Amino acid sequence: MEKIQETVDFINSKTNNFKPRFAVILGSGLGCFCDGLDGINIPYEIIPNFAQSTVEGHKGELFFTKIDNKDTVVMKGRFHYYEGYSMDEIIYPIRVFKELGVEYLFITNAAGATNKNYKIGDIMMLDDHINFLGTNPLIGKHDKKGDRFPSMDDIYCDELKNLALNCACDLNIDIIKGVYLAVSGPCYETKAEIKAYRTLGADAVGMSSVPEAIMANYLKMKIAAFSLITNYATGVSKHIPNHQEVLETGQKSGKKLADLIKRMIHKID
């Protein structure tokens, strides 16, 4: 808590005590969310106790802005387990956001389709997830900020899922509900693994998002999460997945997802 308070104090000194109610985590190639927005950028490298984002497509800044005159903080890039970071480091920004006053968390990621009916560029709203990371950010001493054994029944808030569907209709954007499966990475999955994940009910697979969602749920935030389908998982098509196509699809199709989240923030009182 001393580290978190040090981070919060530093951020407040740079933002004149900005009080964000909304937070958005941007996945690979989704930096277009910030296009046209004014605000304050703080590089992770100068924020006390923050890790550094090392992956291409993750800029590594906190961006404090207003969306529809509502204070919002945006993570331009996240931290991944495969980068060698601990769970504590990965979810540290979520704990900081809670102390800053964040109530609503919007998580985005780039994901590979395991569902053969999905297309490149589709937006999948997470209806649920499967944690195959092999660990959990709540393991360890209980800090009593939330329940020791929190329910995961409504981790992706039904209220926000319904709002997303309504906003998508307003914007004439097609979205689909699906199950996201999180793996550690960094290698892409084998054909046999993807076949197994599909059997388990996974519609898309990725290497992020679940730790942040678990911690935000623990801290009683309302969560909406979206996957931009940027590639087909191994074996779904003959094409071999690669990170460059992930970034390119994010740049081509990310604006629809950005518009959807901004519309949702506009609709929340």
N, C-alpha and C positions, 0 to 999 in steps of 0.2 A: 504493500500500500504506500510505503514511503517513495518507492520508485514511480508509482503511478501518479502520486501527488506532485512529484518533481516534474514529470512530463506535462501534467495539466497546467501547472504554474507557468512553465515555459511557453506552452501554447497560448495561454491567456495573455502573456506579456507581448506576444506577437500579433494577437488578433483583437486586442482591446476587449477581452472578456466576451468574445463571441459565444453564443449559446445555441449550438446546433441541436435541433430536435430530430433531424433526419441525417442518416449516414448512408453512403453508397460506396460499395467496394467494386472497383472496376477490374474485370478479368482481362486476359490477353487480347490486345488489339482493340480494346473498347474505349480508348482515350477520347474518342469523338464526343463522348458525353459532355465534356467540358467546353466544347466549341461554342463560342459566342457568350460564355459566362465570364463575368468579372469577379475578381476576388483576390484572396491572399494565398500564395503558394509557399509552403514550408517544406524544404527537402528533408527526407528522412534522416539524412546524414548529420543534420544539426539538431535533431530532436533527441533530447536525453532519453536513453534506454530503448530507443527504437532500433529494430533490425534494419538491414539494407536489402532492397529488392535487387536481385542479380539476373533476372530473366528478361530477355528481349521482349518488348511489348508492355513492360511494367516500368513506368517512368520513375517512380519512387518519390512521390510528393503527397503531402496532405494539402487539399485545396478547400479553402473556406469561402463559400459563396452563398448567394441567395437564389432560390428557385421559387418563382411566384411570390417573392418577398418573404420567403421562409428560410431561416438559417439552416444551412446544410453543409456537412463536411464530406468530402469525397476522397477516398483512397485511390490515388493513381498508381495502382500496382499493389500487390499483396505479397505475403511471405508464404513459402511452400515448405512442406516437410522434406521434399527431396533436395532442397537447398542446404539441408543439414541443420535447419533450425528446430529447436524443441517446440513442443506444443505450447509451452508458456510464451515463447517468443512469437509464435504464429498468431495467438489470440490476444496478445498484449494490446493491440490497438482497440479491440472491442471493449476491453476493460477501461481503457482511457475514454472511449466514446461515452460509456455509461456515466463516468464522472463528469463529463462535459455537459450531460443532460440529454443525450440521444435516447429517443423512445422507439424510433422506427429504423430498421436496418434493411437495406436493399442490397442483396448479394448477386453479383453476376459472374459468370465464368464462360470460358470456351470449352466445349465438350465434344466428344466423338459419339456418333450415333451407334448404338447397338441394335436399336429398333430399325428393322429394314424398311419400314414405312416412312421414316423420317427423310428429309431432304436437307442438303447443305443450305444454310441460311435460315432454317427454321428457328423459332424461339420456343423453347420448352420452359414452361413454368414448373418449378419443382413442387410436386404433390407430396413427395416423400423422398427419403434417401436410404441408401445402404452404406454403412461405414466399413470399408475394407482397408482402412489405413493401418490397422493393427494396433491402434492406440486411441486414447480419448483425452481431450484437454482437461477433463475434470478429475483425472487420476491425481491423487496427492492429498495433502492436508486440506480439510474443508475450511474455507475462509468465511463461511456463513453469510455470503452475499446472496445466496440462493439456497434452494433445497439440496440436501446431500444426495438425494436420489430423484432428480427432476424427471417429470413425465415428458415423453417425446411425442405424445399423442397428436398435438396440434402445433408442432414446431414451426411449420410453415402456415402462418395464420390464415384460417378460412376467410376471415373478414378481408384480408388483403388479396387473397386469391380471387374472391368475387369481385373486388374492386378492379383487379387487373383485367379480368374478363370484360367488364363493362368499359374500361378505358380503351382496351384493344378494339372493341366494337366502335367506340367513338372515333378512333383513329383509322379504322378500316385495316387493322393489323391482325393477321392470323397468329394465334398462339395455341400451343397444345400443352396439356398436363402430362407429366411423366415422372419417372423415378430415376434419380441420379445416383450412381454408384461411385464412391470415392476410393481411389487407390493411391499408393504412395508415389508411384513413378520413380525415376524420370523416364524409364523406358516405356514405350507403348506396349500394349498387352499382346499376348499371343492369341492365335486363333482359338485355341482350346479355352483360354480364359474368357474371351468374349462370348463364346458359346455357353460357358457356365454362367456368366453374368446375365445373359439373356434368359436362361432357364430360371434364374433367381428372381426375374421380374424387372431387371434394369433396362431402361430405355436409352440411357446415355451414360458415358463414363468420363471421369475427369480426375484431376489431381489436386483439388482444392475445395473450398467452400464449406465442407462439413464441419471442420473444427470451429470456424467462425460462427456457424449456425448453432452449434451445440452451446458455445459460450454465451451467445446472445440470448438463447432460450433460457439458459440458467439465470441470466441477469434480468429476465422478464421483459426483454424487448420484443416488439412485434416484427416478424421477419417475413420478407418476400424474397424469393430467389429465382433466378432465371439462368438457363443455359442457352447460349447461342451455339447452334449446331454448326461447327466449323469443318468437320471432316467425318468420314465414316471410320468406325473402329476396324481393327484388323479382321479380315475375313468377311466383313459385310459387303465390301466391294473388292475388286482386284487392285485398286489404287493403294499404294503404301502411304500411310499417314506421315506428315512431317510438320514441324512447327511453323515453317514459312507460310503454308496454306492456312494455318490457324490465324495468323496475323492478317493475312490478306482478306479472309472472309470476315474477320472482325471489322476491318476497315470498310468493307463493302456493305455489310448488313447491320453493323452495330447501331446505326442511326435510328432504326426502327425501335430497338430495345431502349435506347436513350430517350426517345420521345415517349415511350410507354411509361417509363419510370417517372419522368418529369410530369406527365399527365396525372399519375397516381398521387404524387406529392401535391399537385394543384388541388386534387379532390379531397384531400384529408384536411379536416377542420383543424 
